[in-house]
Amino acid sequence: MRKTFITLFTLCLFCSAFAQKLLDKTRVIITSDGEIDDECSIVRFLLYANEWDIEGIITSSSQYHWQGHRWAGDHWLNPYLDAYQKIYPNLIKHDKGYPTPQYLRERAVLGNVKAQGEMDEITPGSQLIVKALLDKRDTRPVWLQAWGGTNTIARALKTIEREHPERMIEVAGKMRFFFIWEQDSTYQSYIRPHWGKYNVETIISDQFWAVAYQWNKILPEDKQAYLKADWMKANILENHGPLCSLYKAHVPGSHGLAGDTNFQEGDFRSEGDSPAFMHFINTGLRSTESPSFGGWAGRYVKVRENTWLDPVPEPGYQYPEGRWFTGTGWGRKYMRETYPKNQELMNKYFDPIVRWSDDFQNDFAARADWCVKAYKEANHPPVVKLTNALDITAKPGSKIQLSAKGTTDPDGDKLNYNWWQYKDAGTYKGAVIIQNAGQQAAWFTLPGDVAKGETIHVICEVKDNGSPQLTRYQRVIVTVQ
């Protein structure tokens, strides 16, 4: 009897922990126009499908792609879901949290695809969004991602406005947006005028161009090594199972934007949409707490209402009142009109994503290994835990003690530590000198010139010595009293 009680008690603890893990996951719905870089991004997305509660994968249109115009087909997702089904038995050896292939198929539906910006028709995709936003059983926020146009999202919100106007405040409090540009006009023509008053958190990215079609001009040479053919073939394209084999790297005769032929067969092509979901990979950088913190998806500044755009380094720059897209986004305009001049501005603009690119490429390679290798043969990221608080309030002159003593590695790998100040994320722009920065425990003294209310962000970066080398972090934020 006692043994049965202990077994049941242990099972309850396990179930409780598993339930908590599910609750901690971010709810995401993606809309995609099926462009070739969406197809590249979907491979990475599926390899990280254990990180989120995926409530929808919706095919939509954009200013570039719709039925009858450079269209990948209504069912472009199917080969990727078929390949995911084949590798699923191996993926769950590494994490039981991967959704079943059937679960994903049930949520892969067609949205508004008949024309650029079309939002008149009620579609399975728009209805899926409506259902998720109106469901009272789950109060967690829903992040709606637009890898293409925002029209299917707009159609869903219009349905809610017409049929459930009394619930608009509730729905607005539940949803969040992450857009890769505004790839049609519906955010400006419908969503913002009708829903802007509710101050929905909205991130619109132009920084993504650092890992899009012109990465070979933007990334520094040492970072490019992780996107070139030799690395891609060894780590992603070859001998990593059916999903990775579908990855549409450069092939003979393909070229980049404006006929750029400086690519080799097997080179990374473009993943302009990946930042939309990389923002939600739990790396320890706490980027979901504020778009201004920065992480693998870049760093953003609040421009208007609750809308966050890319930090532009150009003095006196004025953001456009309307769309942030290929015609107005600073980075895209720079690459089209100014490059190769003033590259110091280009480097500063794209740095919020570029600085992490070797880390997230190595992480991608590890996930590719998960497709084909046993757990003990693959690498898994460190688990970084600090003994000090993540949020500290202190006065100038105070000594701040830092320790990552609780950090572990699931593979037993040796760990290397690096503590560094992330100046762009903090409001104090002076330097702090971190003592013992390469050790598990470190410290620094708050400078005497910090003002009340200013913040200092310190990153604990931990790398293992596995192959590929994986990195995780924790962020400490010191607020001055």
C-alpha positions in Angstrom: 0.0 0.0 0.0 2.8 2.4 1.0 4.7 1.5 -2.2 1.5 2.2 -4.3 1.1 5.6 -2.5 4.7 6.6 -3.2 4.3 5.6 -6.9 1.1 7.6 -7.3 2.6 10.6 -5.4 5.6 10.5 -7.8 3.4 10.2 -10.8 1.3 13.2 -9.6 4.5 15.3 -9.2 5.6 14.3 -12.7 2.2 15.2 -14.1 2.2 18.5 -12.3 5.7 19.4 -13.6 4.7 18.4 -17.1 1.5 20.4 -16.9 3.5 23.4 -15.7 5.9 23.0 -18.6 3.0 23.1 -21.0 1.6 26.2 -19.3 5.0 27.9 -19.5 5.1 27.5 -23.3 4.2 30.4 -25.6 1.1 30.0 -27.8 1.9 30.8 -31.4 0.0 30.9 -34.7 2.0 31.5 -37.8 0.7 32.8 -41.2 3.0 32.3 -44.2 2.9 33.1 -47.9 5.0 30.1 -48.8 7.9 32.1 -50.3 11.1 30.1 -50.7 12.6 31.7 -47.5 9.4 30.7 -45.7 10.1 27.1 -46.8 13.6 27.4 -45.4 12.2 28.9 -42.2 9.6 26.2 -41.8 12.4 23.6 -41.5 13.9 25.4 -38.6 10.5 26.1 -37.1 9.6 22.4 -37.1 12.9 21.5 -35.4 11.9 23.8 -32.6 8.3 22.7 -32.4 8.8 21.5 -28.9 9.4 25.0 -27.7 5.9 26.4 -28.1 2.2 25.5 -28.2 1.6 25.7 -31.9 -2.1 26.5 -32.5 -2.0 27.2 -36.2 0.2 27.0 -39.3 -1.8 29.0 -41.8 -1.0 29.6 -45.5 -1.8 33.3 -46.3 -0.9 35.7 -49.1 1.3 38.8 -49.3 2.3 41.6 -51.7 4.7 39.1 -53.3 2.7 35.8 -53.4 -0.9 34.8 -53.8 -2.9 32.3 -55.8 -1.9 32.7 -59.4 1.1 34.9 -58.7 4.4 33.3 -57.8 2.4 30.9 -55.7 4.0 27.9 -54.0 0.6 26.1 -54.0 -2.1 25.7 -51.4 -0.5 22.6 -50.0 3.2 23.6 -50.0 3.4 22.6 -46.3 2.6 18.9 -46.9 6.0 17.7 -47.8 7.5 19.3 -44.7 4.8 17.8 -42.5 5.4 14.4 -44.2 9.1 14.7 -43.4 8.4 15.8 -39.8 6.4 12.6 -39.4 9.3 10.5 -40.4 11.7 12.1 -38.0 9.3 12.5 -35.1 10.2 9.1 -33.5 13.8 10.3 -33.2 13.0 13.9 -32.1 11.0 12.6 -29.1 14.1 10.8 -27.9 15.5 14.3 -27.2 12.4 16.0 -25.9 9.0 14.4 -25.3 7.4 17.9 -25.9 7.4 17.6 -29.7 3.8 17.7 -31.0 2.6 14.7 -32.9 2.5 14.9 -36.7 -1.3 14.5 -36.5 -1.6 17.5 -34.2 0.3 19.7 -36.6 -1.7 18.5 -39.6 -4.9 19.3 -37.9 -3.7 22.9 -37.5 -2.2 23.4 -40.9 -5.0 25.2 -42.8 -5.6 27.6 -45.7 -6.2 31.3 -45.0 -6.9 34.3 -47.2 -4.8 33.6 -50.4 -6.8 34.8 -53.4 -5.2 38.2 -53.7 -2.8 40.6 -52.1 -4.4 41.9 -49.0 -7.7 40.1 -49.5 -9.6 40.0 -46.2 -13.2 39.8 -47.3 -13.6 36.0 -47.3 -14.0 34.0 -44.1 -11.5 31.1 -44.4 -10.5 28.1 -42.3 -7.3 30.1 -41.4 -9.2 33.1 -40.2 -11.7 31.0 -38.3 -8.9 29.1 -36.5 -7.5 32.4 -35.3 -11.0 33.5 -34.1 -11.4 30.3 -32.2 -8.1 30.6 -30.4 -8.7 34.2 -29.4 -12.2 33.6 -28.2 -11.4 30.5 -26.2 -11.8 31.4 -22.5 -10.3 28.1 -21.3 -6.7 29.3 -22.0 -5.9 32.8 -20.9 -2.2 32.8 -22.0 -1.3 35.3 -24.7 -1.4 34.2 -28.4 1.4 35.5 -30.6 0.2 36.0 -34.1 3.1 35.9 -36.5 2.9 37.2 -40.1 5.7 35.7 -42.3 3.8 37.2 -45.2 0.8 39.6 -45.2 -1.4 40.4 -42.2 -4.6 39.8 -44.2 -5.7 36.5 -42.7 -5.1 38.0 -39.2 -7.1 41.1 -40.2 -10.0 38.9 -41.5 -10.1 37.1 -38.1 -10.2 40.3 -36.1 -12.9 41.7 -38.4 -15.0 38.7 -37.7 -14.6 39.2 -34.0 -15.4 42.9 -34.3 -18.6 42.1 -36.2 -19.8 39.1 -34.3 -18.4 39.7 -30.8 -17.8 43.5 -30.4 -18.3 43.2 -26.6 -15.2 40.9 -26.4 -12.8 43.2 -28.3 -11.1 44.4 -25.2 -10.7 40.9 -23.9 -9.3 39.6 -27.2 -6.9 42.6 -27.5 -5.5 41.8 -24.1 -4.8 38.3 -25.2 -3.1 38.8 -28.5 0.3 39.9 -29.5 1.8 40.5 -33.0 5.2 39.8 -34.6 5.3 40.8 -38.2 8.1 40.3 -40.8 7.5 43.7 -42.5 3.9 44.7 -43.3 3.7 42.6 -46.4 0.3 44.0 -47.4 -1.7 47.0 -46.4 -4.2 45.4 -44.0 -2.4 46.3 -40.8 -2.6 50.0 -41.7 -6.0 49.9 -43.4 -7.9 47.7 -40.9 -6.0 46.4 -37.8 -4.4 49.7 -36.6 -7.5 51.9 -37.1 -9.9 49.4 -35.4 -7.6 47.7 -32.8 -4.8 50.2 -32.2 -6.7 51.9 -29.4 -6.2 48.7 -27.4 -2.5 49.0 -27.4 -1.7 45.5 -28.6 2.0 44.7 -28.4 3.3 44.7 -31.9 6.8 44.0 -33.2 7.5 44.7 -36.9 10.9 43.6 -38.0 13.2 44.9 -40.7 16.4 43.5 -39.1 15.5 40.1 -40.4 17.3 41.1 -43.6 20.5 40.2 -41.9 19.6 36.5 -42.4 17.6 37.0 -45.6 18.7 37.1 -49.2 21.7 39.5 -48.8 23.3 38.0 -45.8 26.6 37.7 -47.7 26.8 41.5 -47.7 25.6 42.1 -44.2 27.3 39.4 -42.0 31.0 39.7 -41.2 33.2 37.1 -42.6 33.6 35.1 -39.3 29.8 34.8 -39.1 29.3 34.0 -42.7 31.3 30.8 -42.2 28.1 29.3 -40.5 26.0 29.9 -43.6 28.4 28.8 -46.3 28.1 25.6 -48.3 30.7 23.6 -46.4 29.1 24.2 -43.1 25.5 23.9 -44.4 26.2 20.6 -46.1 28.0 19.1 -43.1 25.6 20.3 -40.5 22.1 20.5 -42.1 21.8 19.4 -45.7 23.4 16.0 -45.8 22.9 12.9 -43.7 20.4 14.7 -41.3 17.2 13.0 -42.4 14.3 13.8 -44.7 13.2 17.2 -43.2 16.7 18.8 -43.5 17.1 17.3 -47.0 14.2 19.5 -48.0 16.0 22.7 -47.0 16.2 24.9 -50.1 19.8 26.1 -50.0 21.3 27.6 -53.1 21.4 25.3 -56.1 23.3 25.7 -59.4 21.9 28.7 -61.3 20.1 30.2 -58.3 21.1 33.7 -57.2 20.3 36.3 -54.6 18.5 39.5 -54.8 19.1 41.6 -57.9 20.9 38.8 -59.6 23.7 38.5 -57.0 25.6 35.4 -58.1 28.2 35.4 -55.3 26.7 32.2 -53.9 27.9 28.6 -54.1 25.7 25.5 -54.3 24.7 24.6 -50.8 25.0 28.1 -49.4 22.3 29.3 -47.0 19.7 31.0 -49.0 17.3 33.0 -46.8 15.4 32.7 -43.6 13.8 36.1 -43.4 10.9 34.7 -41.4 12.8 32.9 -38.7 13.1 35.8 -36.3 9.3 35.7 -35.9 9.6 32.5 -33.9 13.2 32.7 -32.7 12.0 35.5 -30.4 10.2 32.8 -28.4 13.0 30.2 -28.1 13.8 30.1 -24.4 17.5 30.9 -24.5 17.5 32.6 -21.1 17.9 36.1 -22.6 14.4 37.1 -21.4 13.7 38.8 -24.7 9.9 38.1 -24.4 9.8 40.4 -21.3 10.4 43.4 -23.5 11.3 43.9 -27.2 13.9 46.3 -26.0 15.9 43.6 -24.3 17.2 41.9 -27.4 17.8 38.3 -28.3 18.1 35.9 -31.2 15.3 37.8 -33.1 16.9 41.2 -32.7 16.2 44.2 -30.5 13.4 46.8 -31.0 12.4 50.3 -29.8 9.0 51.6 -29.1 8.0 54.0 -31.8 4.3 54.7 -31.4 1.3 53.3 -29.5 2.6 49.9 -28.5 4.5 49.3 -31.7 8.1 48.4 -31.7 10.4 48.8 -34.7 14.1 48.4 -35.4 16.5 50.9 -33.7 17.8 53.1 -36.5 21.4 54.4 -35.8 21.1 57.4 -38.1 21.0 60.7 -36.2 17.8 62.6 -36.5 16.0 59.7 -38.3 12.2 60.0 -38.4 10.2 56.8 -38.6 7.4 56.7 -41.2 3.8 57.2 -40.0 2.5 54.3 -42.0 3.9 50.9 -43.2 7.3 49.5 -42.2 8.1 47.3 -45.1 10.4 47.0 -48.1 9.7 50.6 -49.2 10.3 52.2 -45.9 12.3 49.9 -43.6 15.7 51.5 -43.0 17.8 48.4 -43.5 16.1 47.4 -46.8 16.3 50.9 -48.1 20.0 51.1 -47.1 20.8 47.9 -49.0 18.9 49.0 -52.1 20.0 52.7 -52.2 23.2 53.2 -50.1 25.3 50.0 -49.8 28.3 49.7 -49.9 28.7 53.2 -48.4 28.4 54.0 -44.7 28.8 50.3 -43.7 29.4 51.3 -40.0 25.7 52.3 -39.9 24.7 49.0 -41.6 26.7 47.1 -39.0 25.2 48.9 -36.1 21.6 48.5 -37.5 21.9 44.7 -38.0 24.0 44.0 -35.0 21.1 43.0 -32.7 20.6 39.9 -34.8 24.1 39.4 -36.2 25.8 39.2 -32.8 24.0 35.9 -32.0 24.2 34.3 -35.5 26.9 31.8 -34.8 25.1 30.7 -31.6 21.8 30.1 -33.3 23.3 28.4 -36.3 25.1 26.0 -34.0 21.9 25.4 -32.2 20.2 24.7 -35.6 22.9 22.1 -36.3 22.3 20.4 -33.0 18.5 20.2 -33.8 19.4 18.7 -37.2 21.4 16.0 -35.3 18.3 15.3 -33.2 16.7 14.1 -36.4 19.0 11.2 -36.8 21.1 10.6 -33.6 20.4 8.9 -30.3 20.3 11.2 -27.3 23.8 10.2 -26.1 25.3 10.8 -29.5 23.9 14.4 -29.9 24.5 17.6 -28.0 22.0 19.5 -25.9 22.2 23.0 -24.5 23.4 23.9 -21.0 20.8 24.8 -18.4 21.9 28.2 -16.9 20.8 28.9 -13.4 22.0 31.7 -11.2 22.1 31.8 -7.5 21.7 35.6 -7.5 18.5 37.3 -8.4 17.8 38.1 -12.0 16.5 41.6 -11.0 18.6 43.6 -8.6 18.0 47.0 -7.1 21.1 48.7 -5.8 22.7 52.1 -5.1 25.7 53.6 -6.8 28.9 52.2 -5.4 27.3 48.8 -4.5 29.1 45.6 -5.1 27.0 43.3 -7.3 27.7 39.6 -6.7 27.0 37.2 -9.6 27.1 33.4 -9.6 26.0 30.7 -12.0 26.7 27.9 -9.6 23.5 26.2 -10.3 24.3 25.7 -14.0 24.3 22.2 -15.4 24.8 20.4 -18.8 22.6 17.5 -19.7 25.5 15.8 -21.5 28.0 16.3 -18.8 30.1 18.7 -21.0 32.6 21.1 -19.7 31.2 24.6 -19.5 32.8 28.0 -20.3 31.5 31.1 -18.7 31.5 34.7 -19.9 29.8 37.7 -18.1 29.4 40.8 -20.2 27.5 44.1 -20.2 24.9 44.4 -22.9 25.1 48.2 -23.3 22.4 48.6 -26.0 19.8 47.0 -23.8 20.5 49.0 -20.7 19.8 52.7 -20.2 23.1 53.4 -18.5 25.6 53.8 -21.5 28.7 53.9 -19.4 30.9 50.9 -18.9 31.0 48.6 -15.9 34.1 46.5 -15.2 33.1 42.9 -14.5 35.7 41.1 -12.3 36.3 37.4 -12.9 34.2 37.7 -16.1 35.4 34.3 -17.4 34.5 32.4 -14.2 31.4 30.9 -12.8 31.2 33.6 -10.1 31.9 37.2 -11.0 31.2 40.7 -9.6 31.2 44.4 -10.4 30.8 47.7 -8.6 28.1 50.1 -9.7 29.8 53.2 -11.0 29.3 56.5 -9.1 27.8 58.3 -12.1 24.8 56.1 -12.6 21.5 58.0 -12.2 18.4 56.8 -10.3 16.3 54.6 -12.4 19.0 53.7 -14.9 19.4 50.0 -15.8 22.5 47.9 -16.5 22.0 44.6 -18.3 24.6 41.9 -17.7 24.6 38.6 -19.7 25.8 35.4 -18.3 26.8 33.4 -21.4 27.6 29.7 -21.0 29.0 27.6 -23.8 29.6 23.8 -23.6 32.4 22.0 -25.3 30.2 19.6 -27.2 29.8 19.4 -30.9 28.3 21.6 -32.2 29.1 24.0 -29.4 25.9 25.2 -27.8 25.2 28.4 -25.8 22.6 29.5 -23.3 22.3 32.6 -21.2 20.8 34.4 -18.2 20.3 38.1 -18.0 20.7 40.1 -14.9 19.1 43.6 -14.8 20.4 46.0 -12.2 18.1 49.0 -11.5 19.7 51.9 -9.7 18.0 53.3 -6.6 
